[in-house]
Amino acid sequence: KVRFLAPPLKSDGTWINSEPLENTALRGKVVAVHFWTFGCSNCIQNYPWYRQWQTQFKDRPFTLLGVHTPEFDHERDVERIREVVQQEQFAFPVVVDNDKRIWQAWGNGIWPAVYLLDKQGQIRYWWYGELNWQNAGGQLLMARRIEELLAEPAPTSRPGG
């Protein structure tokens, strides 16, 4: 099994639908971190699955978190990002990563990208590109992976941590 501690979510950017979150605040939850930008057609194709997950897992220890990292200058407009978040009915936290600080910390290189973190904050699974590109079924696979991670026991405290 591949497991590695998720890089920080530190950013000076605006947070939408949430106060700023840090990795430690998400411990004990399964987290889907998705990198996107509103001008990316491949990202737009994933929107229905994000809306589905925010409903499907809303009463579980699960957090969907969007990292909006612009590809082009016009995608840096925070008010436009807010409009898209509202229009697309994204109720989950979105951090505006205009300085690409989170993107670089995570070593990400593609829009869209989805990473699944376990309850200990370790990256366990990821998907690059459209979830259902050419009927790949990535949205179903990732939903099963979310369920698998939710079924794992909650973390126990570590000495000194």
Phi, psi and chi 1 to 4 in degrees:
 res  aa     phi    psi   chi1   chi2   chi3   chi4
   1 LYS       -  136.8  -67.9 -176.3 -179.5 -176.8
   2 VAL   -88.1  129.4  174.4      -      -      -
   3 ARG  -147.9  128.7  -64.9  176.3 -170.2 -126.8
   4 PHE  -150.9  146.3   51.4   95.7      -      -
   5 LEU   -62.3  131.5 -163.7   59.0      -      -
   6 ALA   -65.3  139.1      -      -      -      -
   7 PRO   -63.7  165.1  -19.6   31.1      -      -
   8 PRO   -64.8  155.4   -3.3    7.6      -      -
   9 LEU  -100.9   24.2  -66.9  166.9      -      -
  10 LYS   -70.5  130.6  -67.7 -173.7 -175.4 -150.7
  11 SER  -156.6  150.0  172.3      -      -      -
  12 ASP   -90.1    4.1  -66.1  -30.3      -      -
  13 GLY   -76.7  167.6      -      -      -      -
  14 THR   -70.9  142.5  -59.6      -      -      -
  15 TRP  -107.1  135.0  -76.9   77.6      -      -
  16 ILE  -112.3  135.9  -59.1  168.9      -      -
  17 ASN    69.1   14.1  -65.8  -26.2      -      -
  18 SER  -169.3  156.6  173.4      -      -      -
  19 GLU   -73.7  163.2  -66.0  -62.5  -43.2      -
  20 PRO   -56.7  136.1  -26.9   35.3      -      -
  21 LEU  -111.3  146.6  -65.0  172.3      -      -
  22 GLU  -120.3  159.5  -68.2 -171.4   16.1      -
  23 ASN   -52.5  -42.1  -61.3   50.1      -      -
  24 THR   -62.8  -30.9   54.2      -      -      -
  25 ALA   -70.8  -16.4      -      -      -      -
  26 LEU   -98.2   -4.8  -63.1  167.8      -      -
  27 ARG   -60.2  143.3  -65.8  -77.9  157.3   74.1
  28 GLY    90.8   -4.9      -      -      -      -
  29 LYS  -121.4  151.3  -64.4 -179.2  178.5 -175.1
  30 VAL   -83.4  134.4  172.6      -      -      -
  31 VAL  -126.5  130.9 -178.5      -      -      -
  32 ALA  -106.2  113.0      -      -      -      -
  33 VAL  -101.1  120.9  176.1      -      -      -
  34 HIS  -121.2  130.0   73.9   95.9      -      -
  35 PHE   -91.9  131.4  -74.1   85.4      -      -
  36 TRP  -155.2  169.3   66.1  -67.5      -      -
  37 THR  -147.7  142.6 -173.5      -      -      -
  38 PHE   -66.8  -18.7   68.2   76.2      -      -
  39 GLY   -90.0    1.1      -      -      -      -
  40 CYS   -92.2  116.7  164.8      -      -      -
  41 SER   -64.0  -33.8   62.2      -      -      -
  42 ASN   -66.4  -37.1  -60.0   98.9      -      -
  43 CYS   -63.5  -43.9  -63.0      -      -      -
  44 ILE   -58.8  -35.1  -67.1  167.0      -      -
  45 GLN   -64.1  -21.5  -63.5  -58.0  -45.2      -
  46 ASN   -87.9  -13.4  -78.6   -5.1      -      -
  47 TYR   -51.9  -45.7  -70.2    1.3      -      -
  48 PRO   -59.1  -34.6  -22.8   32.1      -      -
  49 TRP   -72.1  -36.6  -44.8  122.2      -      -
  50 TYR   -64.8  -42.3  -57.1  146.4      -      -
  51 ARG   -62.7  -39.5  -77.1 -168.5  -62.8  -89.7
  52 GLN   -63.5  -46.0 -179.0  177.0  -27.7      -
  53 TRP   -64.7  -38.5  -65.6  -11.4      -      -
  54 GLN   -65.3  -27.0   77.6 -177.3    3.5      -
  55 THR   -84.9  -49.2  -59.1      -      -      -
  56 GLN   -58.5  -37.0 -178.5  177.8   -6.3      -
  57 PHE  -112.4   15.5  -59.2  112.4      -      -
  58 LYS   -64.1  -27.7   75.6  175.4 -173.2  170.8
  59 ASP  -100.7   19.4  -64.9  -35.1      -      -
  60 ARG  -117.4  166.5  -47.5  -84.6  -62.7  -82.4
  61 PRO   -75.6   71.7   24.5  -29.4      -      -
  62 PHE  -136.7  138.3  172.4   77.5      -      -
  63 THR  -130.6  128.9  -62.6      -      -      -
  64 LEU   -98.7  130.7  179.7   57.9      -      -
  65 LEU  -133.4  123.9 -173.2  129.9      -      -
  66 GLY   -96.6  134.3      -      -      -      -
  67 VAL  -113.4  104.0  178.9      -      -      -
  68 HIS   -87.1  104.9 -174.8  -82.0      -      -
  69 THR  -113.3  115.6  -51.4      -      -      -
  70 PRO   -70.7  146.6   27.6  -33.7      -      -
  71 GLU   -95.3  -37.1 -176.7  174.9   10.1      -
  72 PHE  -121.5  159.2  -58.0  107.8      -      -
  73 ASP   -56.4  -40.4  -76.1  -18.0      -      -
  74 HIS   -66.0  -15.5   74.5  -85.0      -      -
  75 GLU   -86.0    4.5  -65.0  167.5  -28.3      -
  76 ARG   -87.3   -8.8  -62.1  174.3  160.6  -77.7
  77 ASP   -70.5  106.4 -177.9  -17.3      -      -
  78 VAL   -61.1  -39.5  174.5      -      -      -
  79 GLU   -65.6  -37.9  -71.2  -47.4  -52.2      -
  80 ARG   -66.1  -39.4  179.0   67.2 -176.2  122.0
  81 ILE   -62.1  -43.8  -62.1  164.4      -      -
  82 ARG   -57.9  -43.3  -76.2 -175.0 -161.1  -80.2
  83 GLU   -60.5  -45.4  -71.3  171.1   13.1      -
  84 VAL   -64.2  -43.5  170.7      -      -      -
  85 VAL   -58.4  -44.4  165.7      -      -      -
  86 GLN   -68.8  -47.4 -178.2  177.5    5.2      -
  87 GLN   -59.0  -39.6  173.0 -173.2  -33.0      -
  88 GLU   -86.4    1.6  -64.6  -60.5  -29.6      -
  89 GLN    59.0   40.9  -59.0  174.5  -26.1      -
  90 PHE   -81.6  111.8  -67.6  165.3      -      -
  91 ALA   -93.7   -5.7      -      -      -      -
  92 PHE   -86.1  162.2   50.0   83.2      -      -
  93 PRO   -64.2  141.1  -16.9   26.9      -      -
  94 VAL  -132.6  127.3  172.5      -      -      -
  95 VAL  -105.1  134.8   58.5      -      -      -
  96 VAL   -88.0  112.9  178.5      -      -      -
  97 ASP  -105.1   53.4 -173.0   35.7      -      -
  98 ASN   -61.3  -27.6  -79.9  -13.9      -      -
  99 ASP   -89.3    2.3   59.7    3.5      -      -
 100 LYS    58.2   25.0  -68.5 -166.7  172.6 -177.1
 101 ARG   -66.5  -45.2 -169.0  169.2  166.9 -170.1
 102 ILE   -70.6  -45.6  -61.8  172.0      -      -
 103 TRP   -49.3  -48.8  174.7  -80.6      -      -
 104 GLN   -71.2  -39.3  -69.5  168.7   -9.7      -
 105 ALA   -61.6  -35.2      -      -      -      -
 106 TRP   -84.8   -8.6  -77.0   62.4      -      -
 107 GLY    65.9   27.5      -      -      -      -
 108 ASN   -76.2  151.6 -166.4   57.0      -      -
 109 GLY  -143.2   14.1      -      -      -      -
 110 ILE  -151.2  146.3 -171.8  169.9      -      -
 111 TRP  -111.0  137.9  -65.1  -89.1      -      -
 112 PRO   -78.3  162.6   29.8  -32.8      -      -
 113 ALA  -143.4  139.0      -      -      -      -
 114 VAL  -125.7  129.1 -179.2      -      -      -
 115 TYR  -119.0  136.3  -61.6   87.5      -      -
 116 LEU  -107.5  126.4  -63.5 -177.0      -      -
 117 LEU  -107.1  140.0  -76.6   59.7      -      -
 118 ASP   -80.9 -178.6   65.5   17.8      -      -
 119 LYS   -67.8  -14.5  -65.6  173.5 -173.4  173.2
 120 GLN   -92.4    0.0  -71.4   78.5   27.8      -
 121 GLY    84.6   20.4      -      -      -      -
 122 GLN  -100.1  136.6  -63.0  178.6   69.2      -
 123 ILE   -72.5  125.6  -63.2  174.0      -      -
 124 ARG  -115.2  -33.3  -62.6  -84.9  -66.8  -82.8
 125 TYR  -142.6  157.6  -55.8  105.0      -      -
 126 TRP  -153.8  159.9   53.8   89.8      -      -
 127 TRP  -142.0  127.4 -173.2  -80.8      -      -
 128 TYR  -106.2  130.1  -63.2  128.3      -      -
 129 GLY    96.4 -170.9      -      -      -      -
 130 GLU   -62.4  137.0  -72.3 -179.4   31.6      -
 131 LEU   -65.4  -35.8  -71.1  160.8      -      -
 132 ASN  -116.0   34.3 -159.3   28.0      -      -
 133 TRP   -57.0  123.3  175.7 -104.3      -      -
 134 GLN    49.4   44.4  -62.2 -176.8  -17.4      -
 135 ASN    59.4   35.7  -62.7  -47.2      -      -
 136 ALA   -66.0  -25.5      -      -      -      -
 137 GLY    76.0   20.5      -      -      -      -
 138 GLY   -60.1  -32.8      -      -      -      -
 139 GLN   -64.5  -35.0   77.1  -78.2    9.7      -
 140 LEU   -74.9  -43.0  -58.6  173.0      -      -
 141 LEU   -60.2  -46.7  173.4   65.7      -      -
 142 MET   -67.2  -36.1  -66.0  -59.7  -92.6      -
 143 ALA   -63.0  -39.9      -      -      -      -
 144 ARG   -65.0  -40.0  -77.9 -165.2  -55.1  -87.5
 145 ARG   -64.7  -38.7  -63.3  -68.1 -167.6 -142.3
 146 ILE   -60.2  -46.8  -67.6  166.8      -      -
 147 GLU   -59.3  -43.6  -72.6  -74.2   -1.4      -
 148 GLU   -59.4  -45.6  172.2 -172.0  -45.3      -
 149 LEU   -69.1  -35.6  -65.2  173.1      -      -
 150 LEU   -64.3  -31.1  -75.1  167.1      -      -
 151 ALA   -75.8  -15.7      -      -      -      -
 152 GLU   -71.9  152.7  -67.7 -179.7   -5.3      -
 153 PRO   -66.1  154.4   15.0  -20.7      -      -
 154 ALA   -67.5  153.5      -      -      -      -
 155 PRO   -67.2  150.8   23.5  -30.8      -      -
 156 THR  -101.3  155.1   55.2      -      -      -
 157 SER   -66.0  142.2  -58.1      -      -      -
 158 ARG  -102.3  145.2  -65.9 -176.6  -49.5 -135.9
 159 PRO   -56.8  131.6  -19.6   27.8      -      -
 160 GLY    75.6    7.1      -      -      -      -
 161 GLY  -147.1      -      -      -      -      -
